[in-house]
Amino acid sequence: EKKRHMGDTKHFCPVSLKENFVLYPGLSEHAAKYQEKTYYFSTSENRDKFLENPEEYVAHKEPIQAPPLRVCLLGTHGSGKTTCARWVADKIGIFHIQFEEYLQELIMLKTKKKVGPDFDEEPEEDDSKIATLSRELEDFSPTMTETKIEPEHEHEFGKKSQQEIELTEEEEAIKANLTENEVLPPEVLDNIVLDWWRKEPFRSTGFILDGFPRTVEEVQYLSERGLCPDVAVYIQVEESDIFNRLFPPRLKKWRERQYKKMENKKKLKDLKAKIRV
């Protein structure tokens, strides 16, 4: 290998670099010689494309420009990916993309709140009981009847609210991914991920992608689309460190819920007393 006179793009595919601005490692089985230099290609199709018009893919007066740095930063939930990614992005002047946060932003216009296990509130039975008893109490007050929704309009009002949060197929897929870990279809990923490699300002600046790919399917997707990161970093941490980081805020949230339940029970008791009176 050392004796071979390699082409302008070294062991990377010149066609992938020219057409997609990606450093895609070539394979020895897809190699070709041009002007006494050996070029390696990611696929046999790219090799054939190069041989048809090699001048389009080789350097002329100036060296071929390499793409900017693209990093995939991986690690378990709570390992500190986002903290590290922000620091690296600021240090070397590239974009920081937090993948799950980006998915949340795509559907928050419809849902009005973040979805998923970390954001789902426990269903409060007391809330619905308080609402029912409040309406019952209003029935005794003639001054409140004017603001009540008439029974014949209740269905229409509910239908209108339902229409407001109707999600598209793509948004449903994103929501299922965030809540149930359902696999995102390639056509949905195409509308999200491709732009980071192929469109400005990401194409010429580079990025650190925080939390993607997360599954085997997502790795296969990157491979099939020819989207190669230059570096993939996995942050490995002890379970005890994650526990110490994540447990205190979750305990605080649980205490707030317990306090709310106590307050709701008191409200229920007061409402029942008023209705009896």
Backbone as CSV, one residue per row, in Angstrom:
resi,resn,N_x,N_y,N_z,CA_x,CA_y,CA_z,C_x,C_y,C_z
1,GLU,0.830,-1.211,0.000,0.000,0.000,0.000,0.863,1.260,0.000
2,LYS,1.989,1.247,0.748,2.813,2.444,0.858,3.483,2.791,-0.472
3,LYS,3.753,1.765,-1.280,4.451,2.007,-2.551,3.514,2.560,-3.624
4,ARG,2.216,2.374,-3.420,1.266,2.834,-4.440,1.192,4.360,-4.464
5,HIS,1.093,4.903,-5.684,0.943,6.344,-5.857,-0.552,6.644,-5.856
6,MET,-1.071,7.101,-4.697,-2.517,7.261,-4.561,-2.988,8.562,-5.204
7,GLY,-4.276,8.578,-5.541,-4.875,9.730,-6.215,-5.026,10.940,-5.310
8,ASP,-5.592,12.014,-5.878,-5.720,13.290,-5.160,-6.543,13.171,-3.879
9,THR,-7.499,12.240,-3.849,-8.375,12.115,-2.679,-7.909,11.003,-1.738
10,LYS,-6.652,10.541,-1.913,-6.065,9.486,-1.061,-6.950,8.236,-1.102
11,HIS,-7.352,7.727,0.076,-8.159,6.499,0.079,-9.656,6.788,0.088
12,PHE,-10.038,8.059,-0.104,-11.456,8.417,-0.140,-11.970,8.442,-1.583
13,CYS,-13.281,8.177,-1.721,-13.906,8.107,-3.041,-14.018,9.515,-3.654
14,PRO,-13.400,9.776,-4.806,-13.456,11.115,-5.424,-14.855,11.489,-5.905
15,VAL,-15.662,10.488,-6.284,-17.022,10.767,-6.774,-17.919,11.217,-5.617
16,SER,-17.833,10.528,-4.472,-18.619,10.919,-3.292,-18.228,12.315,-2.822
17,LEU,-16.924,12.612,-2.915,-16.450,13.924,-2.487,-16.964,15.027,-3.418
18,LYS,-16.894,14.787,-4.708,-17.309,15.786,-5.690,-18.820,16.010,-5.666
19,GLU,-19.584,14.923,-5.634,-21.039,15.033,-5.775,-21.756,15.301,-4.458
20,ASN,-21.279,14.700,-3.351,-21.975,14.846,-2.065,-21.170,15.581,-1.002
21,PHE,-19.916,15.952,-1.333,-19.030,16.642,-0.390,-18.862,15.832,0.889
22,VAL,-18.626,14.522,0.708,-18.476,13.592,1.829,-17.200,12.783,1.643
23,LEU,-16.435,12.624,2.717,-15.263,11.750,2.678,-15.727,10.318,2.938
24,TYR,-15.918,9.572,1.847,-16.406,8.196,1.942,-15.232,7.263,1.643
25,PRO,-14.755,6.462,2.613,-13.614,5.575,2.364,-13.880,4.628,1.199
26,GLY,-12.930,4.555,0.259,-13.070,3.648,-0.872,-12.639,2.237,-0.503
27,LEU,-12.999,1.283,-1.349,-12.661,-0.128,-1.113,-11.663,-0.597,-2.168
28,SER,-10.776,-1.500,-1.753,-9.734,-1.975,-2.682,-10.333,-2.717,-3.873
29,GLU,-11.512,-3.344,-3.678,-12.144,-4.046,-4.805,-12.753,-3.091,-5.824
30,HIS,-12.931,-1.817,-5.427,-13.431,-0.809,-6.362,-12.320,0.209,-6.621
31,ALA,-11.227,-0.232,-7.194,-10.097,0.658,-7.464,-9.898,0.809,-8.965
32,ALA,-9.285,1.936,-9.361,-8.979,2.173,-10.775,-7.751,3.064,-10.867
33,LYS,-7.010,2.918,-11.971,-5.825,3.741,-12.184,-6.118,4.820,-13.212
34,TYR,-5.600,6.023,-12.940,-5.705,7.115,-13.896,-4.437,7.951,-13.775
35,GLN,-3.730,8.134,-14.887,-2.464,8.874,-14.928,-1.487,8.379,-13.849
36,GLU,-1.337,7.065,-13.813,-0.410,6.386,-12.899,-0.761,6.549,-11.419
37,LYS,-1.979,7.018,-11.150,-2.418,7.142,-9.749,-3.580,6.182,-9.491
38,THR,-3.600,5.627,-8.294,-4.663,4.684,-7.928,-5.742,5.411,-7.127
39,TYR,-6.982,5.276,-7.609,-8.128,5.872,-6.932,-9.016,4.756,-6.386
40,TYR,-9.602,5.006,-5.223,-10.497,4.030,-4.601,-11.907,4.603,-4.548
41,PHE,-12.903,3.721,-4.732,-14.294,4.172,-4.832,-15.186,3.424,-3.852
42,SER,-16.256,4.111,-3.439,-17.181,3.519,-2.468,-18.027,2.419,-3.098
43,THR,-18.349,2.556,-4.398,-19.153,1.546,-5.102,-18.599,1.347,-6.513
44,SER,-18.981,0.255,-7.118,-18.559,0.003,-8.500,-19.204,1.019,-9.449
45,GLU,-20.432,1.495,-9.104,-21.106,2.505,-9.926,-20.291,3.803,-9.954
46,ASN,-19.765,4.178,-8.780,-18.945,5.400,-8.722,-17.643,5.236,-9.503
47,ARG,-17.086,4.031,-9.477,-15.864,3.779,-10.258,-16.144,3.941,-11.745
48,ASP,-17.267,3.374,-12.212,-17.629,3.480,-13.630,-17.882,4.940,-14.024
49,LYS,-18.515,5.690,-13.110,-18.802,7.098,-13.368,-17.485,7.885,-13.513
50,PHE,-16.513,7.548,-12.680,-15.207,8.213,-12.724,-14.492,7.912,-14.041
51,LEU,-14.530,6.649,-14.458,-13.811,6.246,-15.671,-14.411,6.866,-16.928
52,GLU,-15.702,7.192,-16.883,-16.348,7.830,-18.034,-15.826,9.258,-18.238
53,ASN,-15.564,9.962,-17.130,-15.100,11.350,-17.224,-14.186,11.676,-16.039
54,PRO,-12.962,11.138,-15.999,-12.077,11.307,-14.834,-11.675,12.753,-14.563
55,GLU,-11.589,13.580,-15.617,-11.149,14.964,-15.420,-12.073,15.765,-14.502
56,GLU,-13.318,15.311,-14.409,-14.288,16.016,-13.569,-14.005,15.803,-12.086
57,TYR,-13.302,14.719,-11.747,-13.143,14.342,-10.341,-11.716,14.468,-9.815
58,VAL,-10.767,14.900,-10.634,-9.380,15.014,-10.179,-8.994,16.478,-10.002
59,ALA,-7.901,16.699,-9.268,-7.425,18.067,-9.036,-6.753,18.611,-10.282
60,HIS,-6.864,19.923,-10.490,-6.223,20.562,-11.636,-5.162,21.545,-11.129
61,LYS,-5.472,22.813,-11.036,-4.466,23.780,-10.602,-4.321,23.824,-9.076
62,GLU,-5.449,23.600,-8.375,-5.416,23.658,-6.911,-5.824,22.319,-6.319
63,PRO,-5.366,22.028,-5.078,-5.766,20.768,-4.429,-7.276,20.730,-4.215
64,ILE,-7.828,19.537,-4.198,-9.271,19.382,-3.967,-9.584,19.768,-2.521
65,GLN,-10.659,20.553,-2.356,-11.043,21.015,-1.022,-11.721,19.888,-0.242
66,ALA,-11.274,19.687,0.992,-11.893,18.684,1.864,-13.108,19.290,2.558
67,PRO,-14.105,18.472,2.862,-15.291,19.002,3.561,-14.965,19.347,5.012
68,PRO,-15.850,20.102,5.687,-15.615,20.448,7.096,-15.829,19.226,7.998
69,LEU,-15.498,19.400,9.255,-15.610,18.305,10.219,-17.071,17.987,10.529
70,ARG,-17.382,16.687,10.504,-18.721,16.211,10.894,-18.544,15.134,11.957
71,VAL,-19.119,15.380,13.121,-18.920,14.487,14.270,-20.257,13.916,14.726
72,CYS,-20.290,12.621,15.032,-21.442,12.005,15.698,-21.040,11.718,17.138
73,LEU,-21.774,12.281,18.090,-21.471,12.103,19.509,-22.559,11.234,20.138
74,LEU,-22.151,10.080,20.658,-23.104,9.094,21.167,-22.870,8.833,22.646
75,GLY,-23.862,8.252,23.300,-23.748,7.917,24.716,-25.119,7.745,25.321
76,THR,-25.171,7.079,26.471,-26.455,6.820,27.104,-27.065,8.111,27.647
77,HIS,-28.356,8.085,27.928,-29.065,9.252,28.465,-28.427,9.664,29.789
78,GLY,-28.054,10.941,29.900,-27.454,11.430,31.133,-25.941,11.346,31.176
79,SER,-25.327,10.957,30.064,-23.860,10.814,30.053,-23.143,12.150,29.829
80,GLY,-23.882,13.200,29.507,-23.269,14.521,29.325,-22.957,14.863,27.877
81,LYS,-23.662,14.202,26.947,-23.415,14.448,25.513,-23.614,15.919,25.150
82,THR,-24.742,16.461,25.564,-25.082,17.828,25.159,-24.098,18.847,25.721
83,THR,-23.681,18.670,26.974,-22.698,19.577,27.585,-21.388,19.547,26.803
84,CYS,-20.923,18.332,26.494,-19.667,18.188,25.735,-19.814,18.736,24.313
85,ALA,-20.957,18.440,23.684,-21.171,18.868,22.293,-21.175,20.383,22.176
86,ARG,-21.826,21.051,23.122,-21.855,22.521,23.094,-20.440,23.090,23.220
87,TRP,-19.647,22.494,24.111,-18.275,22.973,24.327,-17.431,22.796,23.059
88,VAL,-17.530,21.589,22.440,-16.750,21.306,21.230,-17.171,22.226,20.085
89,ALA,-18.492,22.383,19.896,-19.006,23.222,18.811,-18.519,24.657,18.953
90,ASP,-18.530,25.175,20.189,-18.071,26.535,20.432,-16.557,26.651,20.235
91,LYS,-15.841,25.601,20.617,-14.377,25.628,20.567,-13.855,25.644,19.126
92,ILE,-14.476,24.847,18.252,-13.943,24.739,16.889,-14.848,25.377,15.824
93,GLY,-15.918,26.047,16.265,-16.733,26.841,15.339,-17.585,26.041,14.369
94,ILE,-18.236,24.985,14.865,-19.170,24.208,14.028,-20.550,24.229,14.689
95,PHE,-21.564,23.783,13.961,-22.922,23.759,14.500,-23.080,22.619,15.506
96,HIS,-23.909,22.874,16.519,-24.296,21.809,17.453,-25.756,21.462,17.181
97,ILE,-26.019,20.190,16.862,-27.385,19.732,16.588,-27.744,18.664,17.622
98,GLN,-28.717,18.975,18.493,-29.187,18.004,19.474,-30.382,17.294,18.845
99,PHE,-30.201,16.031,18.465,-31.162,15.347,17.598,-32.559,15.263,18.208
100,GLU,-32.679,14.784,19.436,-34.017,14.628,20.027,-34.678,15.978,20.257
101,GLU,-33.878,16.982,20.613,-34.424,18.331,20.798,-34.959,18.864,19.471
102,TYR,-34.246,18.554,18.381,-34.681,18.976,17.049,-36.017,18.301,16.687
103,LEU,-36.156,17.014,17.018,-37.423,16.304,16.763,-38.560,16.945,17.559
104,GLN,-38.274,17.304,18.821,-39.301,17.951,19.649,-39.772,19.246,19.004
105,GLU,-38.830,20.032,18.497,-39.173,21.320,17.882,-40.060,21.137,16.656
106,LEU,-39.868,20.026,15.927,-40.648,19.789,14.718,-42.135,19.576,15.004
107,ILE,-42.456,19.050,16.194,-43.879,18.781,16.477,-44.463,19.677,17.566
108,MET,-43.625,20.502,18.192,-44.142,21.339,19.284,-45.130,22.402,18.823
109,LEU,-45.073,22.786,17.530,-46.056,23.743,17.018,-47.467,23.171,17.133
110,LYS,-47.572,21.845,17.026,-48.880,21.184,17.128,-49.182,20.757,18.567
111,THR,-48.213,20.100,19.219,-48.471,19.535,20.545,-48.435,20.583,21.659
112,LYS,-47.751,21.722,21.389,-47.604,22.825,22.358,-46.757,22.447,23.573
113,LYS,-46.272,21.200,23.619,-45.400,20.788,24.727,-44.527,19.635,24.252
114,LYS,-43.452,19.385,24.979,-42.569,18.268,24.642,-43.247,16.946,24.993
115,VAL,-42.939,15.912,24.203,-43.547,14.601,24.437,-42.457,13.586,24.769
116,GLY,-42.869,12.470,25.391,-41.905,11.430,25.734,-41.927,11.126,27.220
117,PRO,-41.255,10.046,27.624,-41.273,9.609,29.027,-40.808,10.680,30.015
118,ASP,-39.864,11.521,29.600,-39.334,12.539,30.514,-40.277,13.720,30.693
119,PHE,-41.276,13.838,29.812,-42.148,15.016,29.852,-43.611,14.672,30.105
120,ASP,-43.963,13.382,30.021,-45.363,12.995,30.226,-45.753,13.172,31.682
121,GLU,-46.845,13.872,31.891,-47.380,14.018,33.233,-48.265,12.820,33.543
122,GLU,-48.249,12.377,34.799,-49.146,11.286,35.188,-50.583,11.790,35.113
123,PRO,-51.472,10.968,34.570,-52.871,11.411,34.485,-53.432,11.657,35.885
124,GLU,-53.960,12.832,36.099,-54.495,13.202,37.409,-56.002,12.979,37.411
125,GLU,-56.444,11.941,38.125,-57.880,11.669,38.199,-58.603,12.791,38.929
126,ASP,-57.915,13.360,39.927,-58.536,14.425,40.707,-58.864,15.635,39.855
127,ASP,-58.033,15.908,38.832,-58.278,17.069,37.967,-59.638,16.968,37.292
128,SER,-59.939,15.780,36.753,-61.226,15.602,36.065,-62.386,15.646,37.056
129,LYS,-62.167,15.105,38.278,-63.227,15.147,39.297,-63.523,16.584,39.704
130,ILE,-62.436,17.386,39.845,-62.615,18.801,40.217,-63.406,19.538,39.135
131,ALA,-63.073,19.245,37.848,-63.785,19.891,36.745,-65.262,19.514,36.762
132,THR,-65.564,18.226,37.014,-66.953,17.747,37.048,-67.730,18.406,38.185
133,LEU,-67.114,18.420,39.364,-67.792,18.999,40.522,-67.965,20.509,40.368
134,SER,-66.998,21.165,39.720,-67.107,22.612,39.491,-68.303,22.923,38.607
135,ARG,-68.486,22.087,37.547,-69.657,22.290,36.657,-70.959,22.050,37.419
136,GLU,-70.919,21.022,38.291,-72.110,20.702,39.077,-72.473,21.866,40.000
137,LEU,-71.428,22.474,40.567,-71.653,23.609,41.461,-72.169,24.814,40.694
138,GLU,-71.669,24.988,39.450,-72.113,26.109,38.618,-73.609,26.008,38.299
139,ASP,-74.118,24.768,38.208,-75.539,24.570,37.892,-76.440,25.222,38.937
140,PHE,-75.918,25.336,40.163,-76.718,25.953,41.233,-76.692,27.476,41.160
141,SER,-75.759,28.019,40.366,-75.597,29.480,40.308,-76.152,30.018,38.996
142,PRO,-77.228,30.788,39.009,-77.831,31.311,37.767,-76.907,32.261,37.011
143,THR,-75.962,32.888,37.717,-75.077,33.851,37.037,-74.054,33.153,36.152
144,MET,-73.833,31.854,36.353,-72.818,31.135,35.585,-73.362,30.496,34.320
145,THR,-74.703,30.435,34.183,-75.283,29.721,33.040,-74.948,30.371,31.715
146,GLU,-74.718,31.705,31.710,-74.448,32.400,30.455,-73.127,31.960,29.820
147,THR,-72.133,31.586,30.655,-70.800,31.249,30.130,-70.642,29.757,29.845
148,LYS,-71.659,28.974,30.183,-71.573,27.534,29.946,-71.741,27.216,28.467
149,ILE,-71.116,26.135,28.032,-71.280,25.663,26.650,-72.558,24.839,26.580
150,GLU,-73.447,25.198,25.667,-74.692,24.451,25.515,-74.404,23.020,25.077
151,PRO,-75.226,22.045,25.531,-74.988,20.633,25.207,-74.863,20.353,23.723
152,GLU,-75.695,21.053,22.888,-75.656,20.760,21.450,-74.356,21.241,20.806
153,HIS,-73.616,22.172,21.468,-72.364,22.689,20.916,-71.133,21.998,21.487
154,GLU,-71.341,21.137,22.511,-70.194,20.483,23.155,-69.418,19.623,22.169
155,HIS,-70.138,18.876,21.313,-69.483,18.003,20.338,-68.667,18.825,19.342
156,GLU,-69.258,19.957,18.934,-68.575,20.823,17.974,-67.295,21.422,18.580
157,PHE,-67.392,21.819,19.862,-66.233,22.400,20.543,-65.103,21.371,20.660
158,GLY,-65.464,20.115,21.050,-64.474,19.042,21.175,-63.842,18.708,19.845
159,LYS,-64.677,18.740,18.786,-64.178,18.434,17.440,-63.162,19.475,16.986
160,LYS,-63.451,20.770,17.318,-62.552,21.849,16.934,-61.192,21.700,17.631
161,SER,-61.231,21.348,18.937,-59.978,21.176,19.681,-59.162,20.040,19.110
162,GLN,-59.865,18.961,18.700,-59.184,17.798,18.142,-58.512,18.133,16.815
163,GLN,-59.181,18.965,16.012,-58.617,19.350,14.719,-57.338,20.170,14.892
164,GLU,-57.302,20.965,15.951,-56.156,21.840,16.176,-54.868,21.056,16.432
165,ILE,-54.984,19.834,16.995,-53.778,19.058,17.298,-53.633,17.835,16.371
166,GLU,-54.263,17.912,15.206,-54.139,16.818,14.248,-52.731,16.826,13.653
167,LEU,-52.042,15.680,13.711,-50.665,15.573,13.241,-50.604,14.940,11.860
168,THR,-49.613,15.344,11.078,-49.375,14.706,9.780,-48.743,13.342,10.010
169,GLU,-48.626,12.553,8.943,-48.008,11.222,9.068,-46.581,11.325,9.578
170,GLU,-45.853,12.311,9.058,-44.458,12.500,9.484,-44.387,12.886,10.955
171,GLU,-45.282,13.783,11.380,-45.299,14.193,12.792,-45.709,13.044,13.697
172,GLU,-46.630,12.201,13.227,-47.033,11.020,14.010,-45.849,10.080,14.193
173,ALA,-45.046,9.901,13.121,-43.867,9.029,13.188,-42.844,9.587,14.178
174,ILE,-42.663,10.907,14.170,-41.716,11.544,15.096,-42.210,11.396,16.535
175,LYS,-43.511,11.594,16.743,-44.074,11.455,18.084,-43.924,10.024,18.589
176,ALA,-44.191,9.031,17.710,-44.054,7.622,18.095,-42.605,7.285,18.444
177,ASN,-41.673,7.936,17.745,-40.252,7.715,18.033,-39.886,8.268,19.406
178,LEU,-40.399,9.442,19.732,-40.069,10.081,21.007,-40.753,9.420,22.187
179,THR,-41.954,8.886,21.972,-42.707,8.307,23.091,-42.535,6.801,23.221
180,GLU,-42.454,6.094,22.080,-42.412,4.633,22.112,-41.135,4.034,21.524
181,ASN,-40.169,4.897,21.163,-38.920,4.425,20.522,-39.162,3.694,19.211
182,GLU,-40.245,4.048,18.513,-40.510,3.449,17.203,-39.454,3.946,16.197
183,VAL,-39.078,3.063,15.273,-38.045,3.410,14.288,-38.574,4.486,13.344
184,LEU,-37.757,5.518,13.085,-38.142,6.553,12.121,-37.940,6.020,10.708
185,PRO,-38.962,6.079,9.844,-38.821,5.596,8.464,-37.777,6.406,7.693
186,PRO,-37.096,5.794,6.704,-36.080,6.507,5.916,-36.605,7.784,5.273
187,GLU,-37.878,7.779,4.815,-38.422,8.970,4.155,-38.556,10.144,5.132
188,VAL,-38.776,9.844,6.423,-38.834,10.901,7.432,-37.427,11.411,7.725
189,LEU,-36.473,10.491,7.845,-35.073,10.882,8.074,-34.528,11.701,6.905
190,ASP,-34.979,11.385,5.690,-34.535,12.146,4.510,-34.856,13.635,4.652
191,ASN,-36.013,13.933,5.236,-36.435,15.325,5.386,-35.716,16.037,6.528
192,ILE,-34.996,15.263,7.352,-34.315,15.839,8.514,-32.801,15.822,8.342
193,VAL,-32.252,14.639,8.091,-30.804,14.425,8.177,-30.041,14.867,6.932
194,LEU,-30.616,14.640,5.746,-29.888,14.945,4.499,-29.402,16.385,4.431
195,ASP,-30.220,17.317,4.909,-29.865,18.745,4.830,-28.574,19.059,5.573
196,TRP,-28.301,18.336,6.653,-27.105,18.633,7.455,-25.820,18.301,6.696
197,TRP,-25.886,17.352,5.790,-24.716,17.016,4.987,-24.673,17.790,3.660
198,ARG,-25.863,18.106,3.119,-25.903,18.578,1.737,-26.299,20.032,1.539
199,LYS,-26.849,20.698,2.561,-27.317,22.071,2.364,-26.573,23.051,3.267
200,GLU,-26.531,24.293,2.811,-25.910,25.354,3.601,-26.846,25.778,4.733
201,PRO,-26.316,26.288,5.849,-24.892,26.580,6.102,-24.102,25.389,6.649
202,PHE,-24.784,24.249,6.861,-24.111,23.083,7.462,-23.036,22.510,6.539
203,ARG,-23.312,22.503,5.234,-22.416,21.870,4.263,-21.007,22.447,4.307
204,SER,-20.876,23.750,4.463,-19.552,24.369,4.433,-18.991,24.669,5.822
205,THR,-19.808,24.489,6.872,-19.354,24.816,8.228,-19.032,23.577,9.052
206,GLY,-19.840,22.529,8.884,-19.652,21.324,9.677,-20.521,21.337,10.923
207,PHE,-20.583,20.206,11.626,-21.465,20.103,12.789,-21.027,18.966,13.705
208,ILE,-21.550,19.039,14.931,-21.448,17.908,15.855,-22.879,17.477,16.136
209,LEU,-23.195,16.251,15.763,-24.552,15.712,15.860,-24.664,14.920,17.156
210,ASP,-25.433,15.465,18.064,-25.526,14.950,19.436,-26.711,13.982,19.542
211,GLY,-26.400,12.676,19.732,-27.459,11.689,19.949,-27.983,11.023,18.692
212,PHE,-27.200,10.992,17.639,-27.600,10.302,16.406,-26.344,9.794,15.706
213,PRO,-26.357,8.547,15.203,-27.438,7.554,15.202,-27.572,6.843,16.547
214,ARG,-28.816,6.406,16.845,-29.091,5.762,18.129,-29.347,4.273,17.992
215,THR,-29.695,3.822,16.787,-30.060,2.417,16.577,-29.328,1.852,15.368
216,VAL,-29.372,0.542,15.235,-28.765,-0.127,14.076,-29.407,0.385,12.785
217,GLU,-30.731,0.574,12.822,-31.443,1.048,11.624,-30.945,2.424,11.192
218,GLU,-30.667,3.293,12.161,-30.191,4.636,11.825,-28.762,4.611,11.293
219,VAL,-27.940,3.682,11.805,-26.580,3.511,11.261,-26.664,3.036,9.813
220,GLN,-27.555,2.063,9.560,-27.734,1.544,8.198,-28.232,2.643,7.261
221,TYR,-29.106,3.504,7.790,-29.617,4.613,6.975,-28.470,5.513,6.519
222,LEU,-27.577,5.887,7.448,-26.437,6.743,7.093,-25.570,6.074,6.033
223,SER,-25.360,4.773,6.211,-24.516,4.029,5.272,-25.142,3.988,3.879
224,GLU,-26.456,3.703,3.823,-27.140,3.605,2.523,-27.183,4.947,1.798
225,ARG,-27.261,6.050,2.553,-27.315,7.378,1.926,-25.912,7.948,1.683
226,GLY,-24.878,7.223,2.108,-23.505,7.705,1.909,-23.150,8.891,2.782
227,LEU,-23.759,8.977,3.961,-23.512,10.099,4.883,-22.517,9.645,5.949
228,CYS,-21.237,9.861,5.677,-20.192,9.398,6.591,-19.759,10.497,7.544
229,PRO,-19.865,10.267,8.871,-19.239,11.214,9.791,-17.723,11.016,9.758
230,ASP,-16.975,12.072,10.013,-15.515,11.950,10.042,-15.054,11.339,11.359
231,VAL,-15.829,11.600,12.412,-15.490,11.074,13.738,-16.779,10.619,14.418
232,ALA,-16.725,9.483,15.104,-17.833,9.042,15.956,-17.271,8.821,17.355
233,VAL,-17.825,9.525,18.329,-17.336,9.441,19.706,-18.444,8.880,20.593
234,TYR,-18.073,7.887,21.404,-19.034,7.319,22.360,-18.574,7.660,23.774
235,ILE,-19.439,8.322,24.536,-19.101,8.688,25.914,-19.543,7.558,26.843
236,GLN,-18.578,6.981,27.541,-18.879,5.875,28.451,-18.755,6.379,29.885
237,VAL,-19.785,6.183,30.688,-19.783,6.673,32.072,-20.289,5.587,33.006
238,GLU,-19.969,5.745,34.277,-20.442,4.811,35.297,-21.921,5.068,35.597
239,GLU,-22.632,3.989,35.918,-24.059,4.129,36.233,-24.278,5.036,37.435
240,SER,-23.369,4.959,38.400,-23.519,5.769,39.619,-23.458,7.268,39.295
241,ASP,-22.626,7.638,38.306,-22.526,9.050,37.919,-23.832,9.547,37.317
242,ILE,-24.444,8.692,36.461,-25.719,9.071,35.839,-26.811,9.178,36.897
243,PHE,-26.801,8.230,37.842,-27.801,8.240,38.920,-27.712,9.536,39.718
244,ASN,-26.488,9.925,40.102,-26.291,11.148,40.897,-26.712,12.394,40.129
245,ARG,-26.619,12.338,38.802,-26.968,13.499,37.979,-28.477,13.594,37.743
246,LEU,-29.126,12.453,37.491,-30.522,12.475,37.077,-31.524,12.318,38.225
247,PHE,-31.097,11.671,39.326,-32.064,11.373,40.378,-32.597,12.619,41.101
248,PRO,-31.734,13.588,41.525,-32.249,14.745,42.278,-33.375,15.503,41.572
249,PRO,-33.229,15.869,40.252,-34.345,16.594,39.622,-35.620,15.757,39.498
250,ARG,-35.457,14.438,39.318,-36.646,13.576,39.227,-37.339,13.461,40.583
251,LEU,-36.556,13.426,41.658,-37.132,13.388,43.008,-37.899,14.673,43.294
252,LYS,-37.331,15.796,42.853,-37.992,17.088,43.040,-39.335,17.114,42.296
253,LYS,-39.338,16.572,41.075,-40.568,16.533,40.268,-41.624,15.665,40.952
254,TRP,-41.188,14.536,41.517,-42.116,13.634,42.200,-42.730,14.331,43.411
255,ARG,-41.905,15.069,44.174,-42.406,15.787,45.351,-43.431,16.842,44.957
256,GLU,-43.179,17.519,43.822,-44.131,18.532,43.343,-45.471,17.891,42.991
257,ARG,-45.417,16.684,42.386,-46.657,15.967,42.043,-47.418,15.556,43.302
258,GLN,-46.661,15.093,44.318,-47.311,14.687,45.566,-47.999,15.890,46.218
259,TYR,-47.330,17.043,46.175,-47.914,18.262,46.753,-49.190,18.644,45.997
260,LYS,-49.140,18.508,44.659,-50.310,18.838,43.848,-51.480,17.910,44.177
261,LYS,-51.187,16.617,44.396,-52.246,15.662,44.746,-52.913,16.048,46.063
262,MET,-52.098,16.462,47.041,-52.652,16.875,48.343,-53.537,18.103,48.179
263,GLU,-53.079,19.057,47.344,-53.865,20.269,47.107,-55.191,19.926,46.422
264,ASN,-55.129,18.998,45.453,-56.349,18.598,44.743,-57.350,17.917,45.671
265,LYS,-56.850,17.089,46.590,-57.748,16.411,47.537,-58.462,17.428,48.414
266,LYS,-57.712,18.481,48.798,-58.310,19.535,49.621,-59.400,20.280,48.826
267,LYS,-59.105,20.559,47.535,-60.096,21.240,46.680,-61.351,20.393,46.530
268,LEU,-61.160,19.073,46.325,-62.295,18.158,46.182,-63.170,18.180,47.432
269,LYS,-62.514,18.140,48.572,-63.236,18.134,49.850,-64.062,19.408,49.993
270,ASP,-63.443,20.571,49.640,-64.141,21.856,49.737,-65.326,21.923,48.781
271,LEU,-65.133,21.422,47.540,-66.215,21.449,46.536,-67.391,20.590,46.977
272,LYS,-67.088,19.398,47.495,-68.164,18.496,47.969,-68.946,19.132,49.093
273,ALA,-68.227,19.815,49.985,-68.885,20.504,51.104,-69.811,21.607,50.592
274,LYS,-69.341,22.384,49.597,-70.157,23.460,49.032,-71.421,22.908,48.356
275,ILE,-71.252,21.765,47.633,-72.410,21.164,46.934,-73.438,20.677,47.951
276,ARG,-72.951,20.089,49.068,-73.874,19.633,50.120,-74.656,20.821,50.686
277,VAL,-73.967,21.940,50.911,-74.626,23.139,51.437,-75.675,23.637,50.463
